Amino acid sequence: MSKFDSVLLIAGGGIGGLATALALARRGFASHVFEKRTVFSTEGAGIQIGPNGGHVLALLGLREALRSKAGIPHAVRVHDGRSGGVLCRIPLGDHIARRYGAPYWVFHRGDLHAALLDAARDCPLITLSSGAEVTGLSQGADTVCAETADGSRLEGASLVAADGLWSGLRSQFFGERRLVFSNRSAARAVLRIEDVPSGISSSDVGLWLSDKAHVVHYPVRGGSELALVVVRHDESSAPGWSADVLPMWVREGVRSFAPVLQDLVSAVSDWRKWGLYDLPEPPAFVNGRVALLGDAAHPVLPFLAQGGVMALEDGFVLAQCVAAHEDVSAAFSAYQFARRQRVLRVQGASRKNGRIYHLQGALATARNLTLKAAPPGMLLSQYDWLYGWHPDEG
Ligand SMILES: Cc1cc2nc3c(=O)[nH]c(=O)nc-3n(C[C@H](O)[C@H](O)[C@H](O)COP(=O)(O)OP(=O)(O)OC[C@H]3O[C@@H](n4cnc5c(N)ncnc54)[C@H](O)[C@@H]3O)c2cc1C
């Protein structure tokens, strides 16, 4: 196979696709990002970026652009959802920044995506096409050729499929893998900080646990808004990205929660809902000159707040592998080798959190007692393997 002497194609202009383009450019490689939406944008409310993702964003040169947008919560406060009592306080802020060398950031998704997009627009090595859904792909001995919905074709050295959870390229090139509904859906919203009831900390990450639901909130947009996620049991979910949902559906989900949390949820009138899907057996990440990345490769349930961070890590490592190897085959094999065990571990840890969050009865009581008794430092140190990841800066 030949060297990377032509442009690398990227399908999907979400966090993963844009981070990959920036990481490739940092190493001197040109890319072309196809995004099927008519404008580059993102859906959803907030996003938490642990220190492992912060390292990548800093190396992509985004630290300054993001500084004024980032929230830096002091702690994660875990609440017993029913009583509202605090079960434990896991230190973030300076503590986590010192421990792992990067802060724990929280963003409005739009702010994070806009920073990645602005940097990509400013970069001469990156071409962006919106309204460009990749619908076909053929692989030759030394090239790939992507076809978009309008019939245009573009040749490149390889294609990175960063087309998200419902990846059509995964189905096309990696065999049909069934996404499994987790029987949970997430409703997301953002509300103005002045509408947040007193009694809700707006400077921390709040995590409220009850038997069939949990709630997460944290400050975004420099503390002027609060992002809110309500995850609740759901019987069914139509396949697809996101849907409108009635506020009543969300309120019903938190009926067992303390009044202050119910007041917080009632303060929101505009929710969107995401069915939460898992891919228990991710396919190989590489097939010839096509590599899967981010949610397309390995969707992560959101109970560890790491799916987007994994997409950032993937993009950075993929670019590293492209720089370190002479041909596509060796570079993509190295990428798969470097990423697979880690992302499978993250997927598993997230599933486990999901089980723990929704425990019922005596098991929930035992969980709460354990959280109360655990030294906060220990609760954080169990994630050293996750947050302590450092990209190779070379
Ligand atoms: C409720 C919830 C909360 C979450 N919270 C967090 C969190 O706090 N922290 C965290 O790190 N992660 C979180 N995640 C996970 C995170 O949102 C995803 O892991 C992340 O968005 C994946 O990025 P991606 O670029 O791989 O895919 P996506 O963000 O889905 O981007 C894929 C892009 O590809 C485009 N596309 C699709 N098909 C094509 C095609 N054929 N051609 C061209 N373009 C195409 C789409 O329009 C889209 O723009 C959360 C997820 C959920 C559901």
The ligand as an SDF file (V2000), in Angstrom:
LIG
                    3D

 53 58  0  0  0  0  0  0  0  0999 V2000
  -27.5410   11.5450   27.2260 C   0  0  0  0  0  0  0  0  0  0  0  0
  -26.1130   11.5230   26.7860 C   0  0  0  0  0  0  0  0  0  0  0  0
  -25.1540   12.1680   27.5510 C   0  0  0  0  0  0  0  0  0  0  0  0
  -23.8110   12.1160   27.1740 C   0  0  0  0  0  0  0  0  0  0  0  0
  -22.8860   12.7590   27.9470 N   0  0  0  0  0  0  0  0  0  0  0  0
  -21.5840   12.6850   27.6200 C   0  0  0  0  0  0  0  0  0  0  0  0
  -20.5980   13.3460   28.4290 C   0  0  0  0  0  0  0  0  0  0  0  0
  -20.9210   14.0210   29.4100 O   0  0  0  0  0  0  0  0  0  0  0  0
  -19.2870   13.2260   28.0650 N   0  0  0  0  0  0  0  0  0  0  0  0
  -18.8990   12.5050   26.9670 C   0  0  0  0  0  0  0  0  0  0  0  0
  -17.7010   12.4410   26.6790 O   0  0  0  0  0  0  0  0  0  0  0  0
  -19.8200   11.8880   26.1750 N   0  0  0  0  0  0  0  0  0  0  0  0
  -21.1360   11.9580   26.4770 C   0  0  0  0  0  0  0  0  0  0  0  0
  -22.0680   11.3570   25.6770 N   0  0  0  0  0  0  0  0  0  0  0  0
  -21.6060   10.5930   24.4880 C   0  0  0  0  0  0  0  0  0  0  0  0
  -21.2760   11.5220   23.3360 C   0  0  0  0  0  0  0  0  0  0  0  0
  -22.3790   12.3540   23.0390 O   0  0  0  0  0  0  0  0  0  0  0  0
  -20.9210   10.7230   22.0890 C   0  0  0  0  0  0  0  0  0  0  0  0
  -20.0530    9.6850   22.4380 O   0  0  0  0  0  0  0  0  0  0  0  0
  -20.2310   11.6110   21.0440 C   0  0  0  0  0  0  0  0  0  0  0  0
  -21.1140   12.6050   20.5960 O   0  0  0  0  0  0  0  0  0  0  0  0
  -19.7530   10.7610   19.8650 C   0  0  0  0  0  0  0  0  0  0  0  0
  -19.1740   11.6020   18.9040 O   0  0  0  0  0  0  0  0  0  0  0  0
  -19.0080   11.1070   17.3980 P   0  0  0  0  0  0  0  0  0  0  0  0
  -18.3160   12.2180   16.6940 O   0  0  0  0  0  0  0  0  0  0  0  0
  -18.4270    9.7510   17.3860 O   0  0  0  0  0  0  0  0  0  0  0  0
  -20.5030   10.9300   16.8790 O   0  0  0  0  0  0  0  0  0  0  0  0
  -21.6400   12.0180   16.6930 P   0  0  0  0  0  0  0  0  0  0  0  0
  -21.5190   13.1020   17.7000 O   0  0  0  0  0  0  0  0  0  0  0  0
  -22.9240   11.2690   16.6500 O   0  0  0  0  0  0  0  0  0  0  0  0
  -21.3520   12.6510   15.2560 O   0  0  0  0  0  0  0  0  0  0  0  0
  -21.6040   11.9300   14.0700 C   0  0  0  0  0  0  0  0  0  0  0  0
  -21.7880   12.9300   12.9400 C   0  0  0  0  0  0  0  0  0  0  0  0
  -21.8140   12.2190   11.7160 O   0  0  0  0  0  0  0  0  0  0  0  0
  -22.8340   12.7770   10.8880 C   0  0  0  0  0  0  0  0  0  0  0  0
  -23.1890   11.7140    9.9310 N   0  0  0  0  0  0  0  0  0  0  0  0
  -23.9030   10.5950   10.1530 C   0  0  0  0  0  0  0  0  0  0  0  0
  -23.9350    9.8270    9.0440 N   0  0  0  0  0  0  0  0  0  0  0  0
  -23.2100   10.4850    8.0940 C   0  0  0  0  0  0  0  0  0  0  0  0
  -22.8580   10.1860    6.7400 C   0  0  0  0  0  0  0  0  0  0  0  0
  -23.2310    9.0490    6.1470 N   0  0  0  0  0  0  0  0  0  0  0  0
  -22.1180   11.0890    6.0560 N   0  0  0  0  0  0  0  0  0  0  0  0
  -21.7030   12.2470    6.6370 C   0  0  0  0  0  0  0  0  0  0  0  0
  -22.0140   12.5750    7.9240 N   0  0  0  0  0  0  0  0  0  0  0  0
  -22.7360   11.6920    8.6540 C   0  0  0  0  0  0  0  0  0  0  0  0
  -23.9260   13.1530   11.8780 C   0  0  0  0  0  0  0  0  0  0  0  0
  -24.8070   14.1200   11.3360 O   0  0  0  0  0  0  0  0  0  0  0  0
  -23.0980   13.7050   13.0270 C   0  0  0  0  0  0  0  0  0  0  0  0
  -22.8200   15.0770   12.8940 O   0  0  0  0  0  0  0  0  0  0  0  0
  -23.4240   11.4090   26.0040 C   0  0  0  0  0  0  0  0  0  0  0  0
  -24.3970   10.7820   25.2270 C   0  0  0  0  0  0  0  0  0  0  0  0
  -25.7320   10.8400   25.5970 C   0  0  0  0  0  0  0  0  0  0  0  0
  -26.7550   10.1620   24.7340 C   0  0  0  0  0  0  0  0  0  0  0  0
  1  2  1  0
  2  3  1  0
  2 52  2  0
  3  4  2  0
  4  5  1  0
  4 50  1  0
  5  6  2  0
  6  7  1  0
  6 13  1  0
  7  8  2  0
  7  9  1  0
  9 10  1  0
 10 11  2  0
 10 12  1  0
 12 13  2  0
 13 14  1  0
 14 15  1  0
 14 50  1  0
 15 16  1  0
 16 17  1  0
 16 18  1  0
 18 19  1  0
 18 20  1  0
 20 21  1  0
 20 22  1  0
 22 23  1  0
 23 24  1  0
 24 25  2  0
 24 26  1  0
 24 27  1  0
 27 28  1  0
 28 29  2  0
 28 30  1  0
 28 31  1  0
 31 32  1  0
 32 33  1  0
 33 34  1  0
 33 48  1  0
 34 35  1  0
 35 36  1  0
 35 46  1  0
 36 37  1  0
 36 45  1  0
 37 38  2  0
 38 39  1  0
 39 40  1  0
 39 45  2  0
 40 41  1  0
 40 42  2  0
 42 43  1  0
 43 44  2  0
 44 45  1  0
 46 47  1  0
 46 48  1  0
 48 49  1  0
 50 51  2  0
 51 52  1  0
 52 53  1  0
M  END
$$$$
